[in-house]
Structures are given as structure tokens and as C-alpha cells.
């Protein structure tokens, strides 16, 4: 017992950020997610992998209540962000999504200037008291999106005029501009070429210094490169969850091994 305090500093950096217990998701009569429980660690990149239609994106959308926007979708179970029930009646989904940002599969910049793409969220949430503070947030966010040096002289130009890879980094910068604690990414590189993919992967590695990152990816190679934790989904079930190296080199469940070796999927 005397040794317990010595272990505390090691655990502070890897404490649970999101705790999900017994989560079930239904689309009408279809049972899409089946009794999933998982602890997502703070300032860690967690990858969700599995075949198409296995439920990984559906579960990801539970974490910031994006499924609320689907008419026949029902979510059951308990999901907590820093111990707070995100589905409690008093929780405002808009405020929740400021804390749990999202980057989608295809780059979707607003039809506005590069500057206004980034400034939009901070304006809505009142994060800047004046233009100077807003300028600082825009610059900081674009730097975090590894885009500042490429666009700093053309902030008034439309975000839609950027290349695909730049647009996706703009969307990442836009997501971090509201200073979220968690960043959800739903196959953020699937529409990008290999060079742009490498840039986004490098960015994800940097983002984990300040954010908890959860990424859905169809690429096992990408999961192995960017994540520290990996969760394997199959037919709506969370089959296995653990250290990425262990999942890929010594999986416990035969279904995980079958997927990684290409026998299912």
C-alpha cells in the first residue's frame, strides 16, 4: 500500500476521458451497436477498425450525439465525458460538440473565406472578445492544422479553393478552433492522395499532445501508424480493444486475427 502514491504520476496522463458502458444503437428495428463498453484515454489516439458496416462510424457519432440528427436512431446505455453523462436532459448538444469536435470523411469547408471558416465556431461560442483575439485564434488554429504557412497571405480567399489535402487540414483547424477536448475523425484520409494522407497523419500525431483523438479508419496500416489504442468492431460488436501493437501482433480474439490477416472484411 505504501507504494501506491509513487504510481499516481504515471496514470495522470492516461486517465479515462470518455467512458462508454452498455451502449446499444438502433436504427428503427435494426440493432447496429450491441452492448459496447470502452474507456477512451486522454491525450491518446484511439483507432476504430473493422469491415464496412461493422458499426465503427455509428459508435463514433454517439460520442458527440451526431446520431441525434437521424430521425429513427435510438441510443441506449451510458456515455460520460469527464464523468458527465452526455445524454443527460440538461446537456446542450451544441455545447457538447464544441467540446467534442468532428472531422468528416470528405473535406467540407464552408463556402466562406479561409479566415471565416476558422472564425465561425469561436464567434458562435463567444471565445473572442474582439478582432485581435479572433485573429489570434485563427492563426493558432491554422498552425495546429499545419496550414498557416501555406495560407497566411490569402486568408480572404475561399476555403473551397484549396487542394483536397489542404481542405481537410482546414477542416481539422476549424474543428480545433472551438478548443475542444476531444477530436473525432471519421475516415479523414479516405478522399486524399498518399502525400496529403501522410501530412494529415503527421498532424494527428501532433494533435495528441493537446487533444484526445478518436479516428475511424478502413486502413489497418494507418491505424498502426497513428494510434496507441485500437478497437476492432465486427457486426456491431466491440470484439477487442487494447494497445495497438498488441492488437496487430498478438490479438486475443480469433476474429481480430482473421480481419488483420485478410480472411474476413
N, C-alpha and C positions, 0 to 999 in steps of 0.2 A: 504493500500500500504506500510505503514511503516514496517509492519511485514514481508514483503517478504524476506529480506536478512536472517532472522532467519531460514527460511525453507531450504535454499540452501545446508547446510552441509548434511542434510538428503537425498537429492536427488543425491548427487555426487556419492554415492556408487551404485546407481541403475539406472544409465543413460543407454540409449539405446546403445548397441554395434553393433547389426545388425538390420537394418530396411528394411523390405520387403514390397513392395506395388504392388498390382495388378499382382501378379506372376501367370503366366499360363505356363504349361508344356505340350508339345505334343510329343507322340511317333508316328511318321507318322500321321495318321488321328485320333489316339486315344487321347482324351483330358484328361490327367492324373491328372493335378493340375488345379483348377479352381479359378482364381481371389483371390489368398491368400495374405492377408496383415497381418503382425505381427511384433512387436518390441521385439527383444530378449535382455534381460537386461544383463549388465556387471556383471561378478563375481556372476552369478546365475546359478543354474542347472535348465534347461528347459526340460521337458519331452514331447515327441510327442507320443500320444497313439491313438489307433484306430484299427479296424479289419484288417486282412491281405488284402493287395491290396488296401488300402484306400489312399495311396499316401504319407504316412509319410516319408518313406525312399527316395522316389523320391524328395520330397521337401528338405530333409536334404542334398542331394547331390547337390542341387542348390547352397548351401551356400558356397561351395568351388569349384564349377564348375566341379565336377566329372562327371556331365552329358555331358560335352564337349566330353568325350571319347566314347559316344554312337552315332553311325552314324545318326540314324533317329530321334534324340531327338532335340527338339527346345524349348528354354526357352524365354518367354516374360515377361516384367514387369521390376521392378526396385528393385535391392538389393544393399544395401550400408553397408559397414563396416567402422565404424567411419566416416560416411558421404561420403565415396568414393565409386563410382559406380564400383562394382567388375566385371561387364561385359563390361566396357569401353574398346575400342580397345587397349589402351596403357597398360592395366593390363596384366602382365605375369601370367598365371595360376599356373606355378611352384612356383613363389614367393608368390602368394596368398595362396597356400596350405602349405607353410611354416608358414604363419600367422594363417591359419585355418586348424589345423591338423585333422586327421581322424583315428578312430579305428573301425575295421570291425567286422562283426558278428562272424566269425571264426578266431581264432588266426592265424596270418600269418607271423611268424618270417622269416627273410631272412635265406637262407642256409649258414649262416656265424656264427662266434663266437658271444657269448653274447655281448662282447665288441664292435665288429664291427656292430652289429645290431643297437646299440645306436649311434655309432660314424658316421655312414653313412650319415645321414642328416646334422649334423654340418660340416662334411668335404665338402659336396657339396655346402653348403651355406657360407662357409668360416667363420664360427663362432669361430674357434680356430686358434691362430697364431702359436702354437707349441704343442708338445705332452703333455706337462704338463697341458695346458689349456684344451685339448681334454679329458685328464684323469679326470679333474675336472667336465667337462660337463657330462661325462659318469656316474661318481659317483652321481652327483646331480640328474640326470635323473632317475637313478635306485632307489635312495632314494625316489624321488617323485612317482615312480611306486611301492613303498613299497616292493622292491625286493632286495635291496642292501645286506642286512644281509644274505639272502639265497644264493646269487651267488658271493659275493665278492672274494671268494677263487677259483672260477672256471670261470673267465671271458673269458678264451681262449676256453672253451667248446662250442659246437654248441648250439644255441638257440633252435633248434628243439628238443634237448634232455630234455627240461624242461617239467613239467607236463602241462596240458591244462590251468589251472588257472595261473600258472607262465608264460606261453607263452603269455597269454592275458595281464598280467601286464607288460611283456617285451614290448609288442606292444604299451601299453599306455606310458611306459617310452620312447620308440623310438619316439612316436608322440610328447612328450613334449620336447625332446632334441633339436628341432629346435626353441625352445622358442616361441611357437605360442601364440596368444592372445585368440583364440577360439579352443575348442576341441569338435569335432563331434564324437558321438559314435552310431553306427548302431547295436542295439541289442547286446551289448558287452558281455552279460552273457548267451545268449541263448544256447551256446555249453558247458556251465560249470556246474559242480555239485553245490549243495547248499552251501558247505563250500567255494569254490572258488568264487561263486557269492557274498557271504557275504563280502569276502575280497575286491572284486572289488567295491562293493557298498560303503564300508568304504573309499576306496581310492577316489571315485568320490566326496564324502563329503569333503575330504581334498583338492582336486584339485580346488574346487570352491573358495578357498582363493586366488588363483593366476590366474585362468582361467575362461572364460565364457564357460560353458559346455552345450551342447545340446545332449540329449540322446533319441534315438528311442527305445521303449521297447514294447513288447507284454504283459508284466506283469504289470497290474494295481497296484499290491502290490508294485512292485519295484518303479514305478513312485511315489507312495505315500511316499515311504521311502526316496528316494534320491532327489526329485525335490522340488523347491519352486514355479515354474510356470509349468502349464500343458496346452498343446494344444491338443484338440480332433479333429482328422481328420475322415471324413466319405465320401466315394465315391468321393474323390478328393477335397472335400471342407473342409476348416477350420471351423468347426461348432462352437467351443467355445474355448476361451483362457482366463486364469486367474490364480489367486492364487490356488495352488494345493489343499489346504484344502477346498476351496470353490467349486472347480470343483467336488471333490469327495463327499462332504457332502450336497451341495446345488446348483447343476448345474442349469443354466438358461434354457438351451435348452432341450426339452424332448428327443431328440436323444442321448444326452450325458447321461442322466439318464438311458435310455434304454440300452446303452452299459455297463455302470458301474454295472447295476443290472443284466446283463447277458441276456437281452431279444434280443439284436442284437449283432452280432460279430461272 
